[in-house]
Amino acid sequence: MHQFFQFVAEHWVLWSVLLVILILIIGEEQKTGGAMIGRLKNMSPELVVDSINHNDAIVVDVRSADEYVAGHIINSINIPAADIEKSTSKLSRYKKKPLILMGAPNHLNKLAKLLGENNFERLYCMSAGIDGWKKAGYPVNKGVKSKRSKKK
């Protein structure tokens, strides 16, 4: 143990650089939500709002129609898990925009794989789901499907 402290003392500049790099990495991971869900980068509700406001991101909710109507993010698109196979044509007009997928992780991965095979590149997820969205204090729409969901 004494040799370790001696090494640190003799190479304090290297250890300082390492510490700064670790702090930057940890800060960036916390800022973006950090985790990956399968192939998808996870976003916090705050980062989702920022992406919607500044990058014109689209939220795709893969919960059932009943769950969606009970409470969903305003202007999100509902694609129930049972309809994932038919979803690419419904989302094709959004290929150039960031898509934020929300729902059960197994459904998100299935949709992400399908969209990736169809050249959608900007795919993210919000694993916190609608409960995390509400907990962060953001509004939800209840009782109606969004206008985007009705478009063919």
Secondary structure, 3 states (H helix, E strand, C coil): CHHHHHHHHHCHHHHHHHHHHHHHHHHHHHHHCCCEECCEEECCHHHHHHHHHHHCCEEEECCCHHHHHHCECCCCEECCHHHHHHHHHHHHHHCCCCEEEECCHHHHHHHHHHHHHCCCCCEEECCCHHHHHHHCCCCCECCCCCHHHHCC
